[in-house]
Amino acid sequence: MSRTVTAGIDDSPESRTAAEWAAREALLRDLPLKIVYVQEPTPRMAARTPLFDVDSYRRWAERMAEEAAAGIRTRHPDVEVTTAQLTGTVADVLCEAAGDAELLVLGSRGLGRLGGFLVGSVSLAVVARAERPVVLVRAGEESQTAGAPSEASDEGSSRPVVLGLDIEEPADALLEFAFDAAARRKVPLRAVHAWPEPPTSFYRFYGDAELYNDLQRGQAVLLGKVLRPWRQKFPDVEVIEASRCGSAAQVLVNHSRDASLVAVGRRIRSRTFGFHLGHVLHSALHHIAAPVAVVPHS
C-alpha cells in the first residue's frame, strides 16, 4: 500500500490550518494527501439534543470533507487529494489511520504566548498511541508562516528544523525524520541537547567553573559523536549543535522560537492505558508555537 500524508479534520480552524500544512508537506514528500473525517457512531451532541438529525449530520460531515478537499485542490493543484469519512471512536480511528500514513497531521489550539497551547484529549491520545509520526499544528497566522513548508525555502528562509535529542538513548527513527525534514526544506538542522547542572553548583565550591567547562566540553563531544553518522548520510544539511546546561524542556522550548518544525521522540510502550508522555514532550506540545512532530521509536 502506498503511503500518504493524512490530515484529520473537523470543523475547527485548527484542523483547517493542519490540512493546509499537510498539503504542503505532501508536496515536499511527493505523496498524496488524504483528508480524514471521523464520525462517531452516535454523535455526543445527539444525546443532548432530542431533535438532532443524525442523517443530516452525516451529510454535513461528508460535505465538509469534500469542501476542504476541493479548496486544497484549488490552492495546491500538484497535490493528489482524497477523502475518507470513517466511523468509530475518534482517537482509535485516527491511530489506525496513522498506521497507513507516512505521517498524520492534526490541529492544536493556541491560547496565546503567556498561556501556552491547549492540546485536546483526542490529540494527546493519538500522540501517545500512534506508531507513526504525528504532527500537531496550531491555528493562526504565526503557525502558517513559521511552520508551513511552502515557498518559504525558495525565498531564502533559514528557519531551522529543531531536533530535541537525548544523547544517552538516541533514536534512529527520530534522527532520520529530523535530518530528512531539514533536507527537504533546505534549511539548517538545530540539534538541541540539555544536560543537568552539576551538583557542586549549589555550593559554589572552588573549581566549579573548571568542572562546568569540562562537563560542557564532554557533552558537546558526545552530541557531535551521535550526529556524526547522520551528517555523513545528509551531507547537504547544515547542522547547528546546541548542547546546553539546564532543564531539557525549557532548553528545547527556548531553542524552538524560530523553528519551522520541531521533532521530538516518544518511546513506544506496550501498555494501552493512560497517556505516557514525558515532561519534555508535554512542554513541547503545549509551549512551542511551531508545528511539533512526535516520532515514535522503540
Number of C-alpha atoms within 10 A of each C-alpha: 5 8 15 24 26 30 30 26 23 18 12 12 16 21 23 22 24 27 28 24 25 29 33 21 24 25 19 15 15 14 19 21 26 25 25 23 24 20 19 14 12 12 13 9 10 13 10 9 9 8 8 13 10 14 9 10 14 15 10 12 18 17 12 16 21 19 12 19 23 15 12 21 16 10 12 16 12 14 20 18 23 17 17 14 14 17 13 13 14 20 19 16 20 28 22 16 21 26 16 17 22 17 25 31 32 28 27 28 20 21 14 11 10 7 10 17 20 15 18 11 11 15 21 18 20 23 29 23 26 24 23 22 25 27 27 24 32 31 19 14 10 12 20 20 13 19 24 23 23 18 11 17 14 9 8 10 14 16 23 25 28 31 29 28 24 17 18 9 8 15 20 13 14 23 22 14 18 24 29 19 26 25 18 14 23 21 22 21 26 24 25 23 24 21 17 11 15 13 9 13 13 9 8 10 9 9 10 16 12 10 14 16 11 12 17 16 13 13 19 16 13 14 22 18 12 18 19 11 11 17 15 10 12 15 12 14 21 17 22 13 16 19 22 18 17 15 15 22 19 15 20 28 22 12 18 26 17 18 23 28 27 31 26 25 26 23 17 15 13 7 9 9 9 9 14 19 16 12 11 19 21 14 18 26 29 19 24 24 30 27 28 27 26 28 26 22 17 11
